[in-house]
Amino acid sequence: MQLPITAALEGRWHTNLRLPEAAGMPQRRWRAFVSQEGYISRLLPLATGAAAAGIDWDGAWLSPAGIDLQINGGLGLAFPELQKEQLPRLFELLDLLWRDGVEAICPTFVTCAVAPLRRGLAVLEEARLQHRPGRCRLLGAHLEGPFLAPERRGAHPLEHLCAPSIEALRERIAGFESSIALVTLAPELPGAELLINALRQQGILVSLGHSAATGEQAQRSYGQGVGMITHALNAMAGLHHRSPGPIAAAIAAPQVGVGLIADGIHVAPAMAVLLQRLLPEQLLLVSDALAPYGLSPGAYPWDERQITVKAGTCRLGDGTLAGTTLALLEGVKRLAAWSGNPNAAIRAATVLPRRVIGELRPVEQQLLGMALVDTLKWQLDADNKLGWQRNG
């Protein structure tokens, strides 16, 4: 919930805080006025070396909560397998995500049959109607497939992949168009260009993923309206000096967000830091968490197969990476430790996902009117490790 900036005349100042500001911007200190009702009503930069009265944050960061554009489930629930009777469990998952610092998610459907996809979308629609404050919000769904390159399908079942077509899309989402936020597809496949155009006309973000696209094909797709890359460097060509691939092509397409799973397994830490430095205002963190998120390590069913969870990583029986069970903000802490740049790591999970889905205002404008209890405080400990807590 947000209130107008002028909603309250009494409250308290918080001072000497930082915001996750854009790359290349001076890292300023700020002061924030919080109304008696608990809303941020003013944010003012401090002059270099200046001090101001108020609750001293000692250089800690104030940010919005996280936004996860790729999360497949949790607490034993997989979104493609959702049933109406599982609504209470779904609300438990959304409560857990809120406690883990996540404000909103795009519930992600890995490639599956049409019937369970539509059933899951219907259950999510009902859950949105029952949203309450203090619980993670459900944004539109993320359909990761079925229009994927078979040779780059990873853990997606081959039998449910299909060629891009308007008819196949309509079969899956007719009646749910407003409930879809994001579709991952392979833009080099025949028919993909028409599908990209149709999705963009409906206001649905299109992401390149599970794709054999060359750099040239990727660049062309960005011009056609593809606005994101799904789990960078996984299920696609890597960075090669003679065949640069989709990631290098994104350097010349600053509007394209680049999703990163920052667990240190899907992408090596050194490569994650390289991506951050190449694409400082495009790299955004996703969890890619699966149904065992929030559960203990072990073996769990996953559609008709089984995944094994160990140290936060999920693998199929043949060793294929399937996802994680790590919280989104754990990725922030890991990326900050690898790069030594906590500002950029915080921004990658809290500000840049919002930009990809249409929030173009600078972070200070986004924070104005927010309830302080809906925001996060980030600070470095004595060992220079980044941690977070909810404010309020």
TIDO-506689 format. One line per field, with one value per residue (C-alpha): residue number from 0; residue in three letters; x, y, z. Coordinates in Angstrom, 2 decimals, decimal comma, m for minus. Each point is the difference from the previous one (the first is absolute). Layout:
// TIDO-506689
numar	(NUM  ...);
zavex	(ALA  ...);
xx	(X  ...);
yy	(Y  ...);
zz	(Z  ...);
// end
This chain:
// TIDO-506689
numar	(0  1  2  3  4  5  6  7  8  9  10  11  12  13  14  15  16  17  18  19  20  21  22  23  24  25  26  27  28  29  30  31  32  33  34  35  36  37  38  39  40  41  42  43  44  45  46  47  48  49  50  51  52  53  54  55  56  57  58  59  60  61  62  63  64  65  66  67  68  69  70  71  72  73  74  75  76  77  78  79  80  81  82  83  84  85  86  87  88  89  90  91  92  93  94  95  96  97  98  99  100  101  102  103  104  105  106  107  108  109  110  111  112  113  114  115  116  117  118  119  120  121  122  123  124  125  126  127  128  129  130  131  132  133  134  135  136  137  138  139  140  141  142  143  144  145  146  147  148  149  150  151  152  153  154  155  156  157  158  159  160  161  162  163  164  165  166  167  168  169  170  171  172  173  174  175  176  177  178  179  180  181  182  183  184  185  186  187  188  189  190  191  192  193  194  195  196  197  198  199  200  201  202  203  204  205  206  207  208  209  210  211  212  213  214  215  216  217  218  219  220  221  222  223  224  225  226  227  228  229  230  231  232  233  234  235  236  237  238  239  240  241  242  243  244  245  246  247  248  249  250  251  252  253  254  255  256  257  258  259  260  261  262  263  264  265  266  267  268  269  270  271  272  273  274  275  276  277  278  279  280  281  282  283  284  285  286  287  288  289  290  291  292  293  294  295  296  297  298  299  300  301  302  303  304  305  306  307  308  309  310  311  312  313  314  315  316  317  318  319  320  321  322  323  324  325  326  327  328  329  330  331  332  333  334  335  336  337  338  339  340  341  342  343  344  345  346  347  348  349  350  351  352  353  354  355  356  357  358  359  360  361  362  363  364  365  366  367  368  369  370  371  372  373  374  375  376  377  378  379  380  381  382  383  384  385  386  387  388  389  390  391);
zavex	(MET  GLN  LEU  PRO  ILE  THR  ALA  ALA  LEU  GLU  GLY  ARG  TRP  HIS  THR  ASN  LEU  ARG  LEU  PRO  GLU  ALA  ALA  GLY  MET  PRO  GLN  ARG  ARG  TRP  ARG  ALA  PHE  VAL  SER  GLN  GLU  GLY  TYR  ILE  SER  ARG  LEU  LEU  PRO  LEU  ALA  THR  GLY  ALA  ALA  ALA  ALA  GLY  ILE  ASP  TRP  ASP  GLY  ALA  TRP  LEU  SER  PRO  ALA  GLY  ILE  ASP  LEU  GLN  ILE  ASN  GLY  GLY  LEU  GLY  LEU  ALA  PHE  PRO  GLU  LEU  GLN  LYS  GLU  GLN  LEU  PRO  ARG  LEU  PHE  GLU  LEU  LEU  ASP  LEU  LEU  TRP  ARG  ASP  GLY  VAL  GLU  ALA  ILE  CYS  PRO  THR  PHE  VAL  THR  CYS  ALA  VAL  ALA  PRO  LEU  ARG  ARG  GLY  LEU  ALA  VAL  LEU  GLU  GLU  ALA  ARG  LEU  GLN  HIS  ARG  PRO  GLY  ARG  CYS  ARG  LEU  LEU  GLY  ALA  HIS  LEU  GLU  GLY  PRO  PHE  LEU  ALA  PRO  GLU  ARG  ARG  GLY  ALA  HIS  PRO  LEU  GLU  HIS  LEU  CYS  ALA  PRO  SER  ILE  GLU  ALA  LEU  ARG  GLU  ARG  ILE  ALA  GLY  PHE  GLU  SER  SER  ILE  ALA  LEU  VAL  THR  LEU  ALA  PRO  GLU  LEU  PRO  GLY  ALA  GLU  LEU  LEU  ILE  ASN  ALA  LEU  ARG  GLN  GLN  GLY  ILE  LEU  VAL  SER  LEU  GLY  HIS  SER  ALA  ALA  THR  GLY  GLU  GLN  ALA  GLN  ARG  SER  TYR  GLY  GLN  GLY  VAL  GLY  MET  ILE  THR  HIS  ALA  LEU  ASN  ALA  MET  ALA  GLY  LEU  HIS  HIS  ARG  SER  PRO  GLY  PRO  ILE  ALA  ALA  ALA  ILE  ALA  ALA  PRO  GLN  VAL  GLY  VAL  GLY  LEU  ILE  ALA  ASP  GLY  ILE  HIS  VAL  ALA  PRO  ALA  MET  ALA  VAL  LEU  LEU  GLN  ARG  LEU  LEU  PRO  GLU  GLN  LEU  LEU  LEU  VAL  SER  ASP  ALA  LEU  ALA  PRO  TYR  GLY  LEU  SER  PRO  GLY  ALA  TYR  PRO  TRP  ASP  GLU  ARG  GLN  ILE  THR  VAL  LYS  ALA  GLY  THR  CYS  ARG  LEU  GLY  ASP  GLY  THR  LEU  ALA  GLY  THR  THR  LEU  ALA  LEU  LEU  GLU  GLY  VAL  LYS  ARG  LEU  ALA  ALA  TRP  SER  GLY  ASN  PRO  ASN  ALA  ALA  ILE  ARG  ALA  ALA  THR  VAL  LEU  PRO  ARG  ARG  VAL  ILE  GLY  GLU  LEU  ARG  PRO  VAL  GLU  GLN  GLN  LEU  LEU  GLY  MET  ALA  LEU  VAL  ASP  THR  LEU  LYS  TRP  GLN  LEU  ASP  ALA  ASP  ASN  LYS  LEU  GLY  TRP  GLN  ARG  ASN  GLY);
xx	(0,00  1,28  m1,09  0,51  3,22  m1,99  m2,00  1,61  1,66  1,46  2,55  3,73  3,08  2,36  3,41  3,37  m1,50  0,77  m2,25  0,86  0,79  0,76  3,46  2,08  m1,98  1,75  m0,76  m1,70  m1,22  m3,67  m2,50  m3,57  m3,02  m2,43  m3,46  m1,75  m2,03  3,23  0,30  3,10  m1,09  3,31  3,42  2,79  3,66  2,56  2,81  3,39  1,31  m3,20  m1,85  m3,67  m2,09  m1,97  0,34  3,53  0,21  3,79  0,11  m2,44  m2,08  m3,75  m1,67  m3,34  m0,47  0,97  m1,82  0,55  m0,86  0,86  m1,10  m1,58  m1,52  0,81  m1,06  m0,64  m2,21  0,88  m2,06  m0,79  m1,46  m2,16  m3,44  m2,73  0,19  3,65  m0,89  0,79  3,43  0,52  m0,76  2,55  2,55  m0,85  0,35  3,41  1,11  m1,06  2,09  2,87  m0,16  m1,91  m2,82  m1,30  0,66  m0,78  m1,08  1,86  m1,33  2,59  m1,14  m2,99  m3,22  m2,78  m2,53  2,21  1,26  m3,51  m1,04  2,99  m0,75  m3,57  1,16  2,40  m2,85  m1,99  3,01  0,48  m3,56  0,83  3,20  0,57  2,68  3,08  m0,01  2,01  m2,04  m0,60  0,89  m0,90  1,33  3,26  m0,44  3,44  m0,87  m1,33  1,54  3,57  2,85  0,01  3,80  0,07  m2,99  2,01  m2,40  m3,13  m1,81  0,36  m3,52  m1,61  2,09  m1,70  0,73  m0,87  m3,43  m2,90  m2,26  2,21  0,19  m3,76  m0,57  2,05  m0,93  m3,36  m1,99  3,13  1,78  m0,07  1,43  3,23  2,94  2,87  0,64  3,37  0,57  2,71  m0,25  1,91  m2,75  m2,28  m3,15  1,59  m0,02  m3,79  m0,40  2,28  m2,05  m3,29  1,29  1,30  m3,34  m1,58  2,52  1,82  3,77  1,93  3,27  2,64  0,74  0,63  1,17  2,62  m0,06  3,22  1,03  m1,47  m3,31  m0,16  0,73  m2,79  m2,41  0,81  m1,02  m3,25  m0,91  1,75  0,72  1,74  2,34  m1,00  2,73  3,01  2,58  m2,15  m1,76  1,54  3,32  2,64  2,43  2,51  2,51  m1,14  m3,62  m1,12  m3,60  m3,12  1,71  2,53  m2,79  m1,83  2,82  m1,29  m3,62  m0,16  m3,77  0,54  0,07  2,37  m1,12  2,69  m0,23  2,60  0,54  3,59  m0,92  m2,13  2,54  3,48  0,60  2,70  m2,35  m2,83  2,27  1,00  m3,67  m0,63  2,84  m1,00  m3,72  m0,24  m3,47  m1,36  0,98  m2,82  m0,16  m2,49  m0,18  m1,19  m1,21  m1,91  m2,65  2,47  0,72  m0,57  0,45  2,98  2,58  m0,91  m1,81  m3,39  m2,46  m0,04  m2,75  0,58  3,69  2,05  2,39  2,68  0,69  3,48  1,50  m2,81  0,41  m2,58  1,03  m1,74  1,18  2,34  1,66  m1,86  m0,35  m3,68  0,03  0,65  m1,60  1,75  m1,82  0,30  1,77  2,57  1,08  0,46  2,32  2,03  0,33  1,04  2,68  1,36  0,02  0,64  m2,84  m2,96  m1,78  m0,19  m0,97  m2,89  m1,14  0,01  m2,74  m2,06  0,14  0,98  m2,71  m2,52  1,51  m0,40  m3,71  m0,54  0,99  2,36  0,12  3,24  0,09  m0,51  m3,30  m1,07  0,61  m2,08  m3,38  1,07  m0,66  3,34  m0,99  m0,17  3,63  3,35  3,10  3,36  3,28  3,49  1,14  3,44  1,20  m1,29  m2,82  m3,32  m3,17  m3,56  m3,05  m3,51  m0,50  m2,58);
yy	(0,00  3,50  3,43  3,42  1,70  2,62  m2,54  0,78  2,99  m1,75  m2,79  m0,64  0,53  m2,88  1,18  m1,10  m2,73  m1,16  m1,01  m2,62  2,59  m0,55  m0,97  3,07  2,16  1,47  m2,12  2,65  0,00  0,83  0,90  m1,30  1,37  m2,64  1,23  m0,79  m2,57  m1,71  1,15  1,43  3,52  1,73  m1,09  2,57  m0,47  1,21  2,23  m1,74  m0,06  1,48  m1,36  0,25  m0,78  m3,22  m3,75  m0,70  m2,91  0,15  m0,47  m2,91  m0,32  0,56  m1,89  m1,36  m3,72  m2,59  m0,91  m3,55  m0,45  m3,71  m2,25  m3,39  m0,80  m0,74  m1,87  m3,03  1,86  0,16  2,60  m2,31  m2,49  2,45  m1,18  2,16  m1,91  1,09  3,68  m0,02  m1,45  2,61  2,76  m1,56  0,21  3,66  0,73  m1,71  2,06  3,19  m1,02  m0,66  3,59  m0,50  2,40  m1,64  m2,92  m1,17  m3,60  m2,01  m2,95  m2,31  m1,73  m2,23  m1,25  2,46  m1,19  0,40  3,35  1,39  m1,51  1,60  3,38  m0,21  m0,78  2,96  2,25  m0,99  0,53  3,55  0,84  m1,02  2,04  1,84  2,47  m1,60  m2,84  m0,39  1,09  m2,13  1,86  m1,48  m3,48  m0,79  m2,72  m1,55  m1,90  m1,87  1,86  m1,08  m1,42  m3,78  m0,16  2,68  m1,21  m0,92  m1,48  0,79  m3,17  m0,49  m1,38  3,31  2,32  1,37  2,29  3,69  0,84  2,29  m3,06  m1,75  3,18  0,48  m3,61  0,66  3,51  0,92  1,69  0,46  2,60  2,61  m2,57  m0,50  2,35  m1,81  m2,72  m1,63  m1,30  m0,76  2,90  m1,79  m2,61  0,29  1,87  1,72  3,49  m0,04  m1,29  2,69  2,67  m1,49  m0,20  3,56  1,24  m1,55  1,73  m3,25  0,16  m2,47  m1,55  m1,89  m3,34  m3,68  1,23  m0,86  3,58  1,45  3,49  1,33  m1,80  1,24  3,58  m0,21  m1,30  2,91  2,30  m1,97  0,57  m2,68  1,84  m2,50  m2,99  m2,95  m1,38  1,44  m2,46  m3,01  m1,84  2,36  0,81  1,43  2,83  m1,05  2,24  m1,02  m0,82  2,53  m1,24  1,58  1,49  2,02  1,13  1,42  2,49  1,95  m0,34  1,86  m0,56  m3,76  m1,34  m2,90  m2,51  m1,62  m2,90  1,06  m3,32  m0,44  m3,28  1,02  2,73  0,06  2,95  1,53  m0,11  1,51  2,92  0,37  0,21  2,60  2,14  m0,42  0,59  2,02  1,40  m3,13  m2,86  m1,07  m2,87  m2,87  m2,92  m2,73  m1,69  m3,27  m1,73  m1,08  3,67  0,31  m3,77  m2,07  m1,44  m3,40  m1,64  1,31  m0,83  2,42  m0,69  m3,68  0,26  0,56  2,77  m0,10  3,09  0,50  3,26  1,99  m1,53  m2,23  m2,66  m2,73  m3,59  0,43  3,03  2,63  3,29  0,68  3,04  1,00  0,19  3,26  3,16  2,92  2,19  m2,71  0,65  3,68  m0,89  m2,38  2,43  2,79  m2,25  m1,00  3,49  2,22  2,18  m0,25  2,95  m1,74  m3,35  1,57  1,86  m3,23  m1,60  3,02  2,75  m1,55  m2,72  2,82  1,82  m3,02  m0,19  3,71  1,96  2,61  2,54  0,40  m1,87  3,13  0,65  m3,63  0,17  3,15  m0,97  m3,53  m1,24  m0,33  m3,52  m1,04  0,98  m1,60  1,14  m1,36  0,34  m1,42  m1,82  0,05  m2,59  2,13  m2,45  1,37  m0,72  1,29  0,49  1,37  3,52  1,05);
zz	(0,00  m0,80  1,23  m1,56  1,04  1,92  2,00  3,35  1,68  3,02  0,18  0,26  m2,14  m0,83  m1,12  m1,37  m2,14  m3,54  m2,87  m2,67  m2,66  m3,66  m1,22  m0,71  2,41  3,06  3,05  2,09  3,58  0,56  2,68  0,01  1,79  1,25  0,89  3,24  m1,95  m1,11  m3,64  m1,68  m0,95  m0,78  m1,23  m0,17  m0,96  2,52  m1,10  0,05  3,55  1,43  3,01  0,89  3,05  0,04  0,47  m1,25  m2,46  m0,09  m3,79  m0,21  m3,19  m0,23  m2,85  m1,15  0,64  m2,60  m3,19  m1,31  m3,68  m0,07  2,84  m0,66  3,39  3,62  3,14  m2,17  m2,52  m3,69  m1,85  m2,97  2,47  2,00  1,08  1,54  3,27  0,31  0,42  3,76  m0,76  m2,70  2,51  2,36  m2,79  m0,67  3,72  m0,01  m2,98  1,79  3,03  m2,42  m1,21  m3,26  m0,80  m3,18  m2,35  m3,51  0,73  m2,61  m1,98  m1,49  m3,17  0,71  m1,59  m0,80  2,60  3,10  m1,29  m0,29  3,32  1,72  m1,56  1,29  3,54  m0,09  m1,15  3,07  2,26  m1,33  1,02  3,58  0,33  3,26  1,20  1,51  m2,53  m3,21  m3,04  m3,07  m3,17  m3,38  m0,67  m1,77  m2,63  m0,46  m3,16  m1,86  m2,99  0,74  m2,07  0,59  0,08  2,73  2,01  3,11  2,57  m2,06  m1,19  m3,74  m0,43  0,99  m2,19  m3,10  m2,93  0,40  m1,37  0,83  0,19  2,55  2,07  m0,11  1,07  3,12  1,10  m1,57  2,76  2,13  m2,12  2,76  2,43  m1,97  0,57  m1,70  m2,59  m0,57  m3,53  m2,56  m2,49  m2,77  m0,46  m3,05  0,97  2,99  m1,52  m0,45  3,54  1,43  m1,73  1,26  3,58  m0,04  m1,32  3,10  2,27  0,83  0,47  m2,19  1,17  m1,95  1,64  m0,65  m3,36  m2,63  m1,32  m1,38  0,94  m3,24  0,54  3,59  m1,09  m2,57  2,63  2,32  m2,84  m0,36  3,65  2,07  3,25  2,25  0,15  2,20  2,32  m1,85  m1,36  0,86  m2,87  m2,58  m1,65  2,31  m0,58  m2,65  m1,73  m3,51  0,80  2,63  0,35  1,55  3,08  m1,99  m2,33  3,02  0,59  m2,99  1,19  3,35  0,24  0,43  3,56  0,62  2,65  2,14  2,45  2,57  1,75  m1,23  m1,75  m2,98  m0,74  1,54  2,35  m2,23  m3,00  2,06  0,90  m3,65  m1,00  2,67  m1,30  m3,65  0,65  3,23  m0,71  m1,68  2,30  2,32  2,44  m0,07  2,40  m2,42  3,19  m0,36  2,11  2,75  0,83  3,73  0,57  1,13  m2,43  m1,45  m2,90  m1,16  m2,81  m2,93  m2,58  m0,88  0,91  3,15  1,01  2,64  2,11  1,39  1,28  m1,59  m3,48  m1,72  m2,53  m1,94  0,29  m3,00  1,60  m2,04  1,88  0,67  2,28  3,61  3,42  0,89  1,01  m2,40  2,56  0,65  m3,57  0,88  2,88  m2,18  m2,90  2,39  1,51  m3,41  m1,50  3,00  m1,30  2,40  m1,61  m3,38  1,57  1,95  m3,10  m2,05  2,13  1,05  m2,65  m3,34  m0,03  0,39  m2,96  m2,27  0,80  m0,58  3,13  m1,50  2,85  1,96  3,28  2,12  m1,76  0,41  3,74  0,51  1,38  0,98  3,51  1,78  1,13  m3,66  m0,63  0,82  1,86  m1,19  1,86  0,10  3,13  1,61  m2,54  m2,91  m0,71  m1,17  1,95  m0,04  2,20  m0,44  1,26  2,55);
// end
